[in-house]
Amino acid sequence: MSIDPDHYAPLISPNQLLMIHSDNDSTINLTDAQLTFSKANEPKKFSQVQGCPHGYCDKMYEDLKADLELLFGK
């Protein structure tokens, strides 16, 4: 069984969606991630990082930190 994020993205609101994605992800390409993001309702924020593989990398730290502060405060 797989989970189709395109189905669930519109259901996240009214909660905030924060998506961080790499331009170098070989598992989920950037275009597909942006398409999924476009299906989500507001409020939402998309951050793109350069050169990371699939999953977390250190280049995502600042975006992740800012997004967590947005969600939970400092």
JOBEL-V658676 format. One record per backbone hydrogen bond with DSSP energy under -1.0 kcal/mol. CO is the residue of the C=O (numbers start at 1). NH is the residue of the N-H. If there is no record, write none. Layout:
CO;NH + CO;NH
//
This chain:
4;7 + 4;8 + 5;9 + 8;11 + 9;12 + 12;15 + 17;45 + 19;47 + 21;49 + 29;33 + 30;34 + 31;35 + 32;36 + 33;37 + 34;38 + 37;40 + 43;17 + 45;19 + 47;21 + 49;23 + 57;60 + 58;61 + 60;64 + 61;65 + 62;66 + 63;67 + 64;68 + 65;69 + 66;70 + 67;71 + 68;72 + 69;73
//
